[in-house]
Amino acid sequence: MLKGIDPLLNGDLLKILDEMGHGDQLLLADRNYPAFSAGRPVVRLGECGTLRALDAILSVFPLDAFVEHPLERMEVKDDPALTTPLQDRVLAVAAAGHPADLEYGVVPRHDFYRRAQSAYAIVHTLESEPYSCFILHKGVVFPPGMAEDGS
């Protein structure tokens, strides 16, 4: 156990998050997502939902402030305007800690599966709400006193 680190962040996940560099992508996937078929490292979080996992991850993982959509979601029913209640809550949680306005990038379901093959890793939850799959773009950890926009 580490002081100040969310206990959900096990050693495997902390190692992956630490090794990721600026611009690398992390998938946060629900229980129905075929996580192992992408051929990327998978960390299973067991009896954990998306919001709990996201909260833990974002406690140590900065979203990229230099790209338009550092948080992307899987498109719902082939309609980019449609969201689920969980997707709305995920955006609110992520936006609360982001230094700029945050809007989703929307990825069609089959494109999302293709994108998974180039992700750094996949965090697999037991979230049961459909379309609860997200891509997080890792940002930069700035030294104390430097603004999050690099100035």
N, C-alpha and C positions, 0 to 999 in steps of 0.2 A: 504494500500500500504506500502511495506517495501522498504527501501533504499538499493540499491545494489542487490535486488532479482528480477529476471526476472518476470514480471507481469503475464506471462503464468502459473507460478507455483502458482496455487491457494492454499488456505488453506488445502483442502483435500489432494492434491498431496504432498504438503510440509510435512504434518503430516505423510503420508505413507513413503516418502523418509527418513524422520528423524527416524522413528521407525524401519526401516529395519536395519538388522545387517550384518556383514561381511559374504558373501556367499549367502545371500538371492538373489532371482532372481525377476526381474521386466520384464514384457512383454510390449513391445511397439507394438501396433497393428494397422493395417489399417482398413478402413471402412467396409470391407467385413468380417473381422474376427469375429467369434461368441463369443465375449468377455464375455457376461453374462452367457453363458452356462458352463463355467469352474467353476463357483461357488466361484470365488475369488473376492475381492473388485475391482471395476472398477471405474476409473476416466476418464470422457469424457472431451476432450479438445476443443470440438466444431470445428469451422472452422480453423483447424490447420492441417498442414501436418507433415510428419515424421521428416523431417530435422529440422523444427522449434521446434518441441517437443523435439527432441534429444539434440539440442543445449541448450535449457532451462534446461533439466534434468541434462546434464553433467556439467552445471555450478555449481551444488551443489552435484553431485553424482559421487564418484570415482569408476571407473571400477577396478575390482579385479586384482592386479598385481601378485598374487600368483597362478593363474590358467592359463592353456595353452590358453583357449579361453573364455575370460570374455565377449565377444560379440559373439552372435550366430544369425544366420539368418535362415529363412525358405528356404528349398531347392526349387529350381525352376524347375518345370516340370520333377521331378524325376532324375535330373542330377546335382550332387554336384558341378560340374565345372562351371555350367551356373549361371550367375548373371544378375541382372537387373541394369540399369543405376542408379537407386535410391540406390540399395544396395551398389554399388561402392562408391557413394557419402557419404552414412552413414559410411562406413568404413573409408573413408578419414577424416571425421569430428571427429570420435572417436579416430582415431590414432593420430591426431594432439595434443590431450591433454593427451595421455597415455605415461607413462614413459618407455615403452619397445615396441619392434615391436609388431604390432597387426594384427592378421589374424583371419578371421571368423572361428567359429565352424559352421558346416552345419548340420541342423536338418531336416530330412524328414518331409513332411507336416503332416502326421498322427501322427508321434511321437511328433511333435510340439504341436498338440492339446492335447495329453496326458500330456506333460510336463506342460502345462498351469494350470493343476489342482493342481500342487504343487508350483506354483509361489506365491510370496507374494501378488502381485497385478498386475493389467493390466491397462495400459494407452491406451485409445482408441482415435485414431485420425480420421480425415476424409480424410486421404490419399487415393487417388484413384488408384495409381499404384499397380498392383497385386504383391503378395509376399513381401509386405512391413511390415513384422512381424519379430520382433527381441527379443532376450532375453539378458538382461544386468545383469551381476553378480556384486553385490555391493562389493566394496573393503573397505579398511581401511582408515580412516582419521587420518593421522599422525600429531603429534605435530610439531610446527615450528622448523626447524633445523634438523629434522630427515628425512633421505632419504626415498623415497617411497618404497624401498625394505625392510624397517624395520631396516636398519643399522644406 
